[in-house]
Amino acid sequence: MTTYIVVADAARARIFTRDALKLVEQDSLVHAASRLHEGDLVTDRGADVHESTSTTSRSSGGESTARTHEEMIFAKEVAERIYRARVDNTMKKLILVAPPRFLGQLRDKLDGPTSKLVIHSLSKDLSKASLEDIQEAVSDMR
């Protein structure tokens, strides 16, 4: 019985499988737009460079909306990858590891049958952690 472990943040997702107690990295997804600075996600739509910054989109809060939008797009991409593993009958259980905000977005994007396979979740950013650190963090989750 294969357990999938998805370790993600808003810009990167690493997908592992665990048979017995050994983790093997199967896939890695990267969302380049999530790595951009918030201001780079929003255009000023032709604003004159001499205008006061109070009239540009940077001060309107548009950048946090843009970042959230990019995170949602990536959460959907990760959820689709997990969905494919479920429908291909390669995944029997699922463990999610992500920072709290992205973990919530990812859960929201999972379909019902895939959500039922989640046996544990960990609100922690381990997306750049070593294989050994990830294995240690999920070792008690069965």
VENTA-V372883 format. One record per residue. RES is the residue in three letters. PSI is psi in degrees with one decimal (* if undefined). D_CENTER is the distance of its C-alpha to the mean C-alpha in Angstrom with 2 decimals. Layout:
RES	PSI	D_CENTER
RES	PSI	D_CENTER
This chain:
MET	118.7	24.22
THR	130.3	20.84
THR	129.7	17.93
TYR	137.9	14.43
ILE	118.2	12.16
VAL	117.9	8.42
VAL	115.8	7.51
ALA	161.1	4.23
ASP	-170.6	4.29
ALA	-11.2	4.66
ALA	-16.1	6.55
ARG	140.4	6.19
ALA	133.3	5.51
ARG	131.5	8.88
ILE	122.4	10.60
PHE	156.0	13.80
THR	151.4	16.76
ARG	115.5	19.31
ASP	131.0	22.88
ALA	-117.9	25.22
LEU	5.7	23.70
LYS	127.7	22.64
LEU	139.0	19.05
VAL	126.2	18.66
GLU	122.8	15.74
GLN	-34.2	15.72
ASP	158.3	13.19
SER	129.7	10.88
LEU	138.5	8.92
VAL	136.2	9.18
HIS	96.2	8.99
ALA	-36.7	12.23
ALA	-29.8	12.71
SER	-15.5	10.07
ARG	-11.4	12.27
LEU	153.6	15.34
HIS	150.3	17.24
GLU	-41.2	17.27
GLY	-27.5	20.84
ASP	-16.8	20.16
LEU	-16.2	17.99
VAL	133.4	21.11
THR	156.4	24.50
ASP	1.4	27.75
ARG	53.6	29.24
GLY	15.3	32.45
ALA	140.0	33.15
ASP	134.4	36.11
VAL	-15.9	35.28
HIS	-2.9	38.20
GLU	157.9	36.97
SER	141.5	36.10
THR	-16.0	32.40
SER	-14.8	32.67
THR	-0.2	32.82
THR	166.8	29.74
SER	-20.8	26.31
ARG	-33.0	25.07
SER	-5.6	27.05
SER	-1.4	26.24
GLY	4.5	22.74
GLY	-27.5	21.37
GLU	-35.4	18.95
SER	-32.2	16.88
THR	-41.2	16.95
ALA	-43.1	15.89
ARG	-45.6	12.89
THR	-41.5	11.85
HIS	-45.4	12.62
GLU	-38.7	10.51
GLU	-41.0	7.34
MET	-40.2	8.65
ILE	-45.0	9.45
PHE	-38.7	6.22
ALA	-39.9	5.07
LYS	-40.5	8.59
GLU	-43.9	8.54
VAL	-43.4	6.37
ALA	-38.0	8.63
GLU	-37.2	11.51
ARG	-41.8	11.24
ILE	-42.1	11.39
TYR	-45.6	14.14
ARG	-38.2	16.05
ALA	-38.3	16.22
ARG	-46.6	17.64
VAL	-22.4	20.15
ASP	1.8	21.22
ASN	32.7	22.11
THR	-12.6	20.47
MET	128.6	18.30
LYS	-29.0	20.25
LYS	158.8	17.96
LEU	134.1	14.27
ILE	129.9	12.86
LEU	131.9	9.42
VAL	117.1	8.88
ALA	159.9	6.74
PRO	152.3	8.58
PRO	-47.7	10.39
ARG	-48.5	9.42
PHE	-32.5	5.66
LEU	-43.0	6.97
GLY	-42.0	9.52
GLN	-39.8	7.88
LEU	-44.1	6.26
ARG	-39.3	9.79
ASP	-28.4	11.47
LYS	-12.3	10.48
LEU	140.3	11.71
ASP	165.5	15.40
GLY	-54.7	18.08
PRO	-34.7	19.11
THR	-39.4	15.68
SER	-34.8	15.12
LYS	-17.8	18.48
LEU	-9.9	17.42
VAL	114.9	15.11
ILE	-24.8	17.57
HIS	156.2	15.77
SER	148.8	12.81
LEU	121.0	12.71
SER	82.2	11.74
LYS	143.3	11.62
ASP	102.6	9.96
LEU	17.8	11.10
SER	-25.5	8.98
LYS	7.8	12.39
ALA	160.9	14.59
SER	160.9	17.25
LEU	-40.5	17.50
GLU	-42.2	20.23
ASP	-39.3	18.33
ILE	-44.7	15.52
GLN	-41.9	18.39
GLU	-40.3	20.24
ALA	-31.5	17.51
VAL	5.3	17.21
SER	-33.6	20.86
ASP	-4.9	22.20
MET	111.3	19.68
ARG	*	21.56
